[in-house]
Amino acid sequence: MKEKNILMFVVLIMVQIPVFAYIGPGAGIPFIGSFIGFIVTIILVICAILFWPIRQLLKKKKLKSQNKES
């Protein structure tokens, strides 16, 4: 049964039927906007993760300087 399913999947992947479709600007522009938003989000997450240790060090340094002044 499993071999039959795999064979059917391979045959369906290999058979290509031409599809004539037009994706107008009504569908393309929101897709591009979503893609750009996704990429910007990923970049911001990576920057936040990388900046977190630096922020902690700056906070500790600030607390030490405030303790020395007191």
C-alpha positions in Angstrom: 0.0 0.0 0.0 2.8 2.4 0.9 4.6 1.6 -2.4 1.5 2.3 -4.3 1.0 5.7 -2.7 4.6 6.6 -3.3 4.3 5.5 -7.0 1.1 7.6 -7.4 2.8 10.6 -5.8 5.8 10.3 -8.2 3.6 9.9 -11.2 1.5 13.0 -10.2 4.6 15.0 -9.7 6.0 14.0 -13.1 2.9 14.7 -15.0 2.7 18.4 -15.7 -0.5 20.0 -17.1 -0.1 23.5 -18.6 -2.0 26.1 -16.6 -2.8 29.4 -18.2 -3.3 31.8 -15.4 -2.8 35.5 -14.9 -1.8 36.9 -11.5 -2.6 40.6 -11.8 -1.3 43.4 -9.6 -4.3 42.9 -7.3 -2.7 39.7 -6.0 1.0 40.4 -6.6 1.4 43.6 -4.7 0.0 42.3 -1.4 2.2 39.2 -1.8 5.3 41.4 -2.2 4.2 43.6 0.8 3.7 40.5 3.0 7.1 39.1 1.9 8.9 42.4 2.7 7.1 42.5 6.0 8.2 39.0 6.8 11.8 39.7 5.9 11.9 42.9 8.0 10.4 41.0 11.0 13.0 38.3 10.7 15.8 41.0 10.6 14.4 42.8 13.6 14.1 39.5 15.6 17.8 38.7 14.8 18.9 42.2 15.8 17.0 42.1 19.0 18.5 38.7 20.0 22.0 40.0 19.2 21.5 43.3 21.0 20.2 41.7 24.2 23.6 40.9 25.8 24.9 44.3 24.9 21.9 46.0 26.5 22.4 43.9 29.7 26.1 44.9 29.9 25.2 48.6 29.4 22.6 48.3 32.2 25.1 46.7 34.6 27.7 49.4 33.8 25.1 52.1 34.4 24.2 50.5 37.8 27.8 50.3 38.8 28.4 53.9 38.0 25.3 54.9 40.0 26.5 52.9 43.0 30.0 54.5 42.9 28.5 58.0 42.9 26.2 57.2 45.9 
